[in-house]
Amino acid sequence: MKDKVCLVTGANTGIGRETARGLAQQGATVVMAARNRAKGEEAVADIKASTGNDKVELLELDLASLSSVREAAKTFLASHDRLDLLVNNAGLILGDRRTTEDGFESTFGINHLGHFELTRLLLDTIKRSKPARIVNVASDAHRASKGLDFDDLMVERRPYKGIGVYADSKLANILFTRELARRLEGSGVITHAVHPGVVRSGFARDGDVKGVLGFLVKVFGPFLLSPADGAATSLHVSLSEDASTSTGEYWARSKRREPRKPALDDAAAKRLWQVSEKLIDGAALDRTG
């Protein structure tokens, strides 16, 4: 990995931080994308110190803002002419409905749309870097979803239930991976979705989740996987020969696993891609007037 360039979102904490650490240990140039500059700088310093790899950089990225996503992609491309590995890791779960800067429901907007746009903007560079990989961190929480409600993706008419909305966003991650794999067939770029396990990290904290779910996160946190254990599947799919022999699959515990039936719906995967493009492009037009 010494001549490879990797980009990891949500890299300042938890699974993302340990994924970045694992890649830096392999000698790669690692770009750690984070929303908070101070926390990101601390994480970069930690990774450099623990791995002895000075080729670790910070990229400011707020997935709740399409303008930030575009600026981050522009900044990355100005200093790198290749991208061998993109790990779309960042994510959140919320206890109440909120919206992004562009008016999208936040869980769907950050967990899916932000990463969709980032990938879209970097895709030509990824293709030129073949063989290359795109890893999307999903979750077994997708099993709680009965399928995406394309008539109410922003949860404006349904009652807002944080777990259900999160499950839908993780289903979207897998469907995105499936359609991306189809579109990249023969390009030399492979993509997979992964379930990291139930991990003890910064996820579902900082006031994002309240009530019963927030209580459970606090009580059971000490019994969950460590962030390093949670990063193991992302690193396996990012680095192993095993994962290079296929594309568009779902992984857990570093092994291929069959997702739930809604995640295997090719028509829904294609529709999600088309709807995502319309939502993002429409938001851009609204901002430009």
C-alpha positions as CSV (number, residue, x, y, z in Angstrom):
1,M,0.0,0.0,0.0
2,K,3.0,2.3,0.0
3,D,2.1,4.0,-3.2
4,K,-1.6,4.0,-2.6
5,V,-3.9,6.8,-1.6
6,C,-6.9,6.1,0.7
7,L,-9.7,8.4,1.9
8,V,-11.8,7.5,5.0
9,T,-14.8,9.5,6.0
10,G,-15.7,9.9,9.7
11,A,-12.0,9.2,10.4
12,N,-11.6,11.2,13.6
13,T,-13.3,8.7,15.9
14,G,-14.4,5.1,16.3
15,I,-14.3,2.7,13.4
16,G,-13.2,5.3,10.9
17,R,-10.2,6.2,13.1
18,E,-9.1,2.6,13.5
19,T,-9.7,2.0,9.8
20,A,-7.4,4.9,9.0
21,R,-4.8,3.5,11.5
22,G,-4.9,0.1,9.9
23,L,-4.3,1.6,6.4
24,A,-1.5,3.9,7.7
25,Q,0.2,0.8,9.2
26,Q,0.3,-0.6,5.7
27,G,2.2,2.5,4.5
28,A,-0.6,4.1,2.5
29,T,-1.2,7.8,2.2
30,V,-4.3,8.2,4.3
31,V,-6.6,11.2,4.0
32,M,-8.8,11.4,7.1
33,A,-12.0,13.2,6.4
34,A,-13.7,14.8,9.5
35,R,-16.2,17.5,10.2
36,N,-14.5,19.0,13.2
37,R,-11.0,20.4,12.4
38,A,-9.7,20.3,16.0
39,K,-10.8,16.7,16.5
40,G,-9.5,15.8,13.1
41,E,-6.1,17.3,13.8
42,E,-5.9,15.4,17.1
43,A,-6.7,12.1,15.2
44,V,-4.2,12.8,12.5
45,A,-1.5,13.4,15.1
46,D,-2.5,10.1,16.9
47,I,-2.3,8.1,13.7
48,K,1.1,9.5,12.8
49,A,2.5,8.8,16.2
50,S,1.1,5.3,16.6
51,T,2.1,4.1,13.0
52,G,5.3,6.1,12.3
53,N,3.6,7.1,9.0
54,D,3.8,10.8,8.2
55,K,1.7,10.5,5.1
56,V,-1.5,11.2,7.0
57,E,-3.7,14.2,6.1
58,L,-6.8,15.9,7.3
59,L,-9.7,16.8,5.0
60,E,-12.5,18.9,6.3
61,L,-15.8,17.4,5.3
62,D,-19.4,17.9,6.6
63,L,-21.7,15.4,4.9
64,A,-24.7,17.4,6.0
65,S,-23.7,20.1,3.5
66,L,-23.4,19.4,-0.2
67,S,-21.3,22.5,-0.6
68,S,-18.9,21.1,1.9
69,V,-18.9,17.8,0.1
70,R,-18.1,19.5,-3.2
71,E,-15.4,21.7,-1.6
72,A,-13.8,18.6,0.1
73,A,-13.7,16.8,-3.3
74,K,-12.2,19.8,-4.9
75,T,-9.5,20.1,-2.2
76,F,-8.7,16.4,-2.4
77,L,-8.4,16.5,-6.2
78,A,-6.2,19.6,-6.2
79,S,-3.5,17.6,-4.3
80,H,-4.0,14.0,-5.4
81,D,-4.2,12.6,-8.8
82,R,-5.2,9.1,-7.7
83,L,-7.5,7.5,-5.2
84,D,-7.0,3.8,-4.7
85,L,-9.5,3.3,-1.8
86,L,-12.5,5.2,-0.7
87,V,-14.1,4.1,2.6
88,N,-17.5,5.8,3.1
89,N,-17.6,5.2,6.9
90,A,-19.2,8.2,8.6
91,G,-22.8,7.8,9.8
92,L,-25.2,8.7,12.6
93,I,-28.5,7.9,14.2
94,L,-30.9,10.5,15.5
95,G,-33.7,10.4,18.0
96,D,-35.7,13.1,16.4
97,R,-36.2,14.5,12.9
98,R,-33.7,17.1,11.7
99,T,-32.6,18.4,8.4
100,T,-29.4,19.0,6.6
101,E,-28.2,22.4,5.2
102,D,-29.9,21.4,1.9
103,G,-33.2,20.4,3.5
104,F,-32.8,16.7,3.5
105,E,-33.8,14.5,6.5
106,S,-30.4,14.3,8.3
107,T,-30.0,10.5,8.7
108,F,-30.7,9.8,5.0
109,G,-28.9,13.0,3.9
110,I,-25.7,12.2,5.8
111,N,-25.6,8.4,5.8
112,H,-26.5,8.1,2.1
113,L,-26.7,11.3,0.0
114,G,-23.5,12.9,1.3
115,H,-21.5,9.8,0.5
116,F,-23.3,9.3,-2.8
117,E,-22.3,12.8,-3.9
118,L,-18.7,12.4,-2.6
119,T,-18.3,9.1,-4.5
120,R,-19.8,10.6,-7.6
121,L,-17.4,13.5,-7.6
122,L,-14.3,11.3,-7.0
123,L,-15.4,8.4,-9.3
124,D,-13.3,9.5,-12.4
125,T,-10.2,9.6,-10.3
126,I,-10.9,6.3,-8.7
127,K,-11.4,4.7,-12.1
128,R,-8.1,6.1,-13.3
129,S,-6.4,4.5,-10.3
130,K,-7.5,1.0,-11.1
131,P,-7.4,-1.6,-9.5
132,A,-9.3,0.4,-6.9
133,R,-11.9,-0.2,-4.2
134,I,-14.9,1.6,-2.7
135,V,-16.1,0.3,0.7
136,N,-19.4,1.4,2.1
137,V,-20.0,0.9,5.8
138,A,-23.6,-0.3,6.2
139,S,-25.1,-2.3,9.0
140,D,-27.1,-5.4,9.9
141,A,-29.7,-2.8,11.1
142,H,-30.8,-2.8,7.4
143,R,-32.6,-6.0,8.3
144,A,-35.2,-4.0,10.2
145,S,-36.2,-2.2,7.0
146,K,-39.0,-3.5,4.9
147,G,-37.8,-1.4,1.9
148,L,-37.3,2.2,1.1
149,D,-40.5,4.4,0.9
150,F,-39.7,6.3,-2.2
151,D,-42.8,8.5,-1.7
152,D,-41.5,9.7,1.7
153,L,-37.7,9.4,1.8
154,M,-37.5,12.6,3.9
155,V,-39.9,11.1,6.5
156,E,-42.2,14.1,6.2
157,R,-45.5,12.1,6.4
158,R,-44.6,9.1,8.5
159,P,-44.1,9.1,12.2
160,Y,-40.4,9.6,12.9
161,K,-38.8,6.6,14.5
162,G,-35.0,6.9,14.7
163,I,-34.2,3.2,14.5
164,G,-36.4,2.7,11.5
165,V,-35.0,5.7,9.6
166,Y,-31.5,4.6,10.4
167,A,-32.3,1.1,9.1
168,D,-33.6,2.6,5.9
169,S,-30.4,4.6,5.5
170,K,-28.3,1.4,5.9
171,L,-30.4,-0.4,3.4
172,A,-29.7,2.6,1.1
173,N,-26.0,2.0,1.6
174,I,-26.3,-1.6,0.4
175,L,-28.5,-0.7,-2.6
176,F,-26.1,2.1,-3.5
177,T,-23.2,-0.5,-3.4
178,R,-25.2,-2.9,-5.6
179,E,-26.0,-0.3,-8.3
180,L,-22.5,1.1,-8.1
181,A,-21.0,-2.3,-8.7
182,R,-23.3,-2.7,-11.8
183,R,-22.2,0.6,-13.2
184,L,-18.5,-0.1,-12.5
185,E,-18.5,-3.6,-14.1
186,G,-15.4,-4.0,-16.1
187,S,-13.8,-0.8,-14.9
188,G,-11.2,-2.3,-12.6
189,V,-13.0,-0.8,-9.6
190,I,-14.8,-3.0,-7.1
191,T,-17.2,-2.0,-4.3
192,H,-18.5,-3.8,-1.2
193,A,-20.8,-3.0,1.7
194,V,-19.8,-4.1,5.2
195,H,-21.4,-4.6,8.6
196,P,-18.8,-3.6,11.3
197,G,-20.6,-5.2,14.2
198,V,-22.1,-3.5,17.2
199,V,-19.2,-1.3,18.2
200,R,-18.4,0.8,21.3
201,S,-17.5,4.1,19.7
202,G,-18.7,7.7,19.5
203,F,-21.7,6.6,17.4
204,A,-25.2,7.4,18.9
205,R,-23.7,9.7,21.5
206,D,-23.2,13.5,21.9
207,G,-27.0,14.0,22.4
208,D,-27.9,12.6,19.0
209,V,-30.0,9.8,20.6
210,K,-32.2,10.2,23.6
211,G,-34.8,8.2,25.5
212,V,-34.7,4.4,25.6
213,L,-32.2,4.0,22.8
214,G,-29.8,6.6,24.4
215,F,-30.1,4.8,27.7
216,L,-29.3,1.4,26.1
217,V,-26.3,2.8,24.3
218,K,-24.9,4.0,27.7
219,V,-25.7,0.8,29.6
220,F,-24.5,-1.7,27.0
221,G,-21.6,0.3,25.6
222,P,-18.9,-1.4,27.7
223,F,-20.0,-4.8,26.4
224,L,-19.8,-3.9,22.7
225,L,-17.0,-4.5,20.2
226,S,-14.0,-2.2,20.4
227,P,-13.5,0.3,17.5
228,A,-10.5,-1.8,16.4
229,D,-12.6,-4.9,16.2
230,G,-15.3,-3.0,14.3
231,A,-12.7,-1.8,11.8
232,A,-11.6,-5.4,11.0
233,T,-14.1,-6.1,8.3
234,S,-13.6,-2.7,6.6
235,L,-9.9,-3.4,6.5
236,H,-10.3,-7.0,5.3
237,V,-12.5,-5.8,2.4
238,S,-10.1,-2.9,1.7
239,L,-6.9,-4.9,1.7
240,S,-7.5,-8.7,1.1
241,E,-7.2,-10.7,-2.0
242,D,-10.3,-12.5,-0.9
243,A,-12.4,-9.4,-1.4
244,S,-10.8,-8.6,-4.8
245,T,-12.5,-11.6,-6.5
246,S,-16.0,-10.2,-6.5
247,T,-17.9,-6.9,-6.3
248,G,-21.2,-5.6,-5.0
249,E,-21.4,-7.9,-2.0
250,Y,-22.2,-7.6,1.7
251,W,-19.7,-8.6,4.4
252,A,-19.8,-9.2,8.1
253,R,-17.0,-10.6,10.3
254,S,-14.8,-10.5,7.3
255,K,-16.9,-13.0,5.4
256,R,-19.5,-12.7,2.7
257,R,-23.1,-12.7,4.0
258,E,-26.5,-12.6,2.4
259,P,-28.4,-9.4,3.2
260,R,-32.2,-9.2,3.6
261,K,-34.3,-9.5,0.4
262,P,-35.0,-5.7,0.1
263,A,-31.2,-5.2,-0.2
264,L,-31.1,-7.5,-3.3
265,D,-33.7,-5.5,-5.2
266,D,-31.9,-4.4,-8.4
267,A,-34.9,-2.2,-9.5
268,A,-34.9,-0.4,-6.1
269,A,-31.1,0.0,-6.3
270,K,-31.4,1.6,-9.8
271,R,-34.3,3.8,-8.7
272,L,-32.4,5.0,-5.6
273,W,-29.5,6.1,-7.8
274,Q,-31.8,8.0,-10.1
275,V,-33.7,9.6,-7.2
276,S,-30.4,10.5,-5.4
277,E,-29.1,12.3,-8.5
278,K,-32.4,14.3,-8.8
279,L,-32.4,15.2,-5.1
280,I,-28.8,16.4,-5.2
281,D,-29.0,18.2,-8.5
282,G,-32.2,19.8,-7.5
283,A,-30.7,21.1,-4.3
284,A,-27.9,22.6,-6.3
285,L,-30.3,24.4,-8.6
286,D,-32.3,25.7,-5.7
287,R,-29.1,27.2,-4.2
288,T,-28.0,28.9,-7.4
289,G,-31.5,30.2,-8.1
